[in-house]
Amino acid sequence: MTGYRLLACLGLPLLLGAGAAAPDLVLPVACKLGRNCAIQNYVDRDPSPAASDFRCGSRTYDKHSGIDFRLVSMAEQRRGVAVLAAADGKVLRVRDGVADISVREAGKAGIANMECGNGLVIGHAGGLETQYCHMAKGSIAVKPGQAVKAGAPIGKVGLSGNTEYPHLHFTVRLNGKVVEPFAVGAQPGRCDGGRSLWSPSAGLAGAYKAGEVLNAGFSTGPMTMPAVQENGSDQPRPTRSAPALVAFVQAIGLKGRDVQKLVLTAPDGSVLAENRAAPLDRDKAQWLSFTGKKRRGAAWPAGRYQAHYTVLRGGKAVIDRRFDLLLK
Ligand SMILES: [Zn+2]
């Protein structure tokens, strides 16, 4: 066992170079995973044109260099979610002034050499550097040379640079090289090992999901991806007189051949509607499923309507989510 491995085993700070310890990292965004944000992508650890995350999964894409903390909706971004310094350090570089526009509108040429959008780099002890991208225009609250403390607000999540949805792209470098903060030092090609740079307080142990639900809820009509990207699970809420009753799920991290099923059950236990989709033809960074029914009678029967969404991968459930709606 090498000295480095021994230290990692003992849970001591990672010692680098001449004894300077790289600090542990706190969560760099003021959101709650599973509630108003999720990790959309990890670092691509595959040097080939293929892509593989630190668990040998597909929660990444070719050459992706950081962790993407995605807010559940544009509405959440407009409410303002703070970006936080991941550790004590000194601000090295800052860029602000890039418009908060989806790259779908701005075009790749419009953000050339500004892929990070509004962002900054912080230098820490032990050769560690953290970079924060796609922040909101005008939100950056620190200047080059400024000392910052772990957890200090440094700006807000935005939609600047090369992004289609509001998220913080967070890159960690050790001695100038990009590392996967969940698995520093993991052997190439291995699906485990390495040391997490996250402090226990970051709450990221067990954060990795093979696939997950970003938004789920009910609406009064067919759902569209723009509507769910805009307002997340907060859609027109059905009442007993709603013209239709629709259950929807926006899932992320799905893989080719995943089999999704969404079943909506009436208060009496009968199946009101179901969506049994064909297996996915390829990996999907995000996918919207919905199912529902138009109202026939004068009103929907009162009671609890239940939705059950499952994703099977190789016959095994990777997502199993139930949610319900009470109509009075
Ligand atoms: Zn990213």
Boltz pocket constraint, residues with backbone or C-beta under 6 A from the ligand:
constraints:
  - pocket:
      binder: B
      contacts: [[A, 41], [A, 64], [A, 65], [A, 66], [A, 67], [A, 68], [A, 168], [A, 169], [A, 170]]
      max_distance: 6.0
